[in-house]
Each structure stands twice: as C-alpha cells, then as structure tokens.
C-alpha cells in the first residue's frame, strides 16, 4: 500500500520502503519502540518527579519530612500504580511533592531531569506544561518560576541534546488558582511567547469550571498565535470538546469521551485536530475501564491524528516507550502505525514550520536507522 504523506496519518516513502522485508515479531516491535525517535506533547512538570527526584529535591530544599523517608515509602505515597475511582484521587497524590517546587533551584533541577528522562526514551523534543501560579510563593513570583523552568530546560538541552518548550497551564479549580492568577499566567505566556513558551492549556477536573469561563483567555492566546490545547473529554460529561472545536483550538488533551458526543469525532477528523493520548493515565484515573476499551485504536482507524504522551510519568511510574508498548500489545498497532503516530506527534508540536522541518529530517534519519538495524540478519 502506498504510504500517505506526513500529516495525514502516513509515513515517508523512505520508511515505507524500509519496512518491506522485515518480519515483524513482538521482539522486533519492542526493539523498534526502543530505537524509535519520539516527541512528547502532554507532559506535566509537577507530575514528572520520580521518587528519586522527590527525595533529592527534599534534600536540596531541606524538607526533612520527605528527605528522611526511604525511597520505598516515597514511592508508596507518590506513585499511582493501579486504577483509581476518579481523577480527583490521582490529583491528590500531587500534594506530597508540589511543595518541593517552590524555590528556583528545585524548579530548575526538576526541569533539567525531565530532559534527562526524555533523552533516555529517544525523545527529540518535548513540550513541558505547568501552572506557574501553583508553584509560586511570596519570594518566588510566577515569572521567576517560569524563568527557573526555562533555565533547567536549557541545561537539559545542553547536557542531553533534547530540545523543548513550555506550555503554560491555566487551572480550573478556583480553590487552587484565582481568576486573577489565571489572567497573570496568560500575561506571562504572551510575554514569553517566542522566548520558550509556545502554548496555552487548561488543566484540572472539568467539573470544577467549564472551558466557557476561559473564553477571553483563549481569544487572546489565539490572536497572539500561541498554540492552544485544553484538557477535555477526560471526565463526564465532556461538553468542553464542543467548545474546543468551535473555538478552533489546535489540540485536545485526553478526549476519551469524544465518541460519546454526537458528531464530535467526525468534526475532529475533518479538522485533523490531534488528540493528546495518554493510555496509562486514562486507565489509572478511571477515564477508561481497561486499555483494550480505550478509543484511540478507533481514532487511528478513522484517520484522527494522535500524539502519544505519558501525562505524568512520575505519578504513574511509567516511561514513554512503555506507552508505545501499549499501542503494540493492547491495540494491535504494527510498525507502520507506530512510526505514523510518532510522526503525528511531531507534526502537532507548537513550533513554527521553520523549526519543524529540521526536526522532521532528523526524525526520519533516526527512524530509518532503526528500521535498517532491524532488517539485518540476526
């Protein structure tokens, strides 16, 4: 079958030709996943802290309550290893370590370690999202939070060769972030647009406040040319999916309820809106009952672009390669599907085309190298 061009669910002809003649086995698919160049679009800073990082940050910040705990105890408290009844139960696990990210050194080091972790998964570029207001303190204002994160990402790029950018998250829950703070975060995102910030998100339980309350914020972001996404269709009833399409936002975060909204999937398909897809997260938060029931397999068949991400790799104790394994083992994705999904993630990045072009060339060269290594006689 002739490969479709990048951007509509296919892969470049060079990769299509390289696929010919490889006899695919589960072991070879796993080897492809390991060597596959990747990007990550839906990745939370405060959800990326591993138990080791939590302990190290606690030592750095002098937080004896956490620093004195053994790693096994931190893991028990901070890592959600099995499905929970609701998203709120998972969000509660953030409380242990969010307080560790309220000083510049901690935010900088945490961001640097995200880059280190990404490099280990063959990630070429990732978009890191967080809400500066949630990490700010009296002596650590929002702009300083953002500056610290950007310093850490620059260090990560220099040390590990992984490029990155920031998506600023507005927060739905008024008990966590006020309207004034959300407006200040938007101002900050606009001020740093082109200086490390590429997009705007809305995070938190959809029942707390609907997307409609944030229309002025998104209007400003869209006018300024920021990339736009929002957590939507993760918890019932999923009404915000309609608004994402009405407002012409660029991507959808999670979107698992899209099939339960009349006409939504067809609108997503027609506009080729990428869905940021987080399999393990959706299972652990109760958004889906099992991985086999996740709708992303049907999205792929329908031609809807998906971008595979971890969401909160520290909270869930996962890696990006493991999420690609879900695609192969639970959803029946073959080698061409895996390559296409990785490329769809790259195409959906909130980067100007002049920066995407060299990234695509590098991605194709590395993907071709991975395929050729698998084509050699074992």
Beta strands, then each sheet from edge to edge (+ up, - down):
strand 1: 38-44
strand 2: 123-130
strand 3: 163-171
strand 4: 197-203
strand 5: 227-228
strand 6: 231-232
strand 7: 251-254
strand 8: 274-277
strand 9: 306-308
sheet 1: 1+ 2+ 3+ 4+ 5+
sheet 2: 6+ 7+ 8+ 9+
end
